[in-house]
């Protein structure tokens, strides 16, 4: 017998860095000194870029990620690749899997950076997060990845954003499959 379970969701996106701090980080390629030591906690985060139009219509791209130490992960996203390649218009071109870094550089710092927060109890079909069950699900990498995947789906289907994350196949597996196909074609 199935017992219906309640779905309760108090997950909220909050601004992680102000637009001024983002712009400073993008321009100087260094984490602003005022936030050193403040970005040490595990988190699920989201970049929301400016809307654009292409042959498929209007889109607002986003990228959702997770990290055990968010400052370290963001530093990787914000740094420029030493082997930059640009097209004839000067737009940064990166290998597959590094789209968020290119989107950050091409945006010139005009994007929002948000952190997923839990405000009150969360219940996903019987799995509850809260002080009496799992007090901080971001501490556990498995729970953090589950919340990251939820956040990707939420961004697409509720916020109507266009996640640039690849869904369905883990990123590393996707890259391995692409390399294997390239070897077979050469």
Beta strands, then each sheet from edge to edge (+ up, - down):
strand 1: 11-17
strand 2: 43-54
strand 3: 57-67
strand 4: 85-86
strand 5: 92-93
strand 6: 111-118
strand 7: 122-124
strand 8: 127-129
strand 9: 162-163
sheet 1: 1+ 6- 2+ 3- 9-
sheet 2: 4+ 5-
sheet 3: 7+ 8-
end
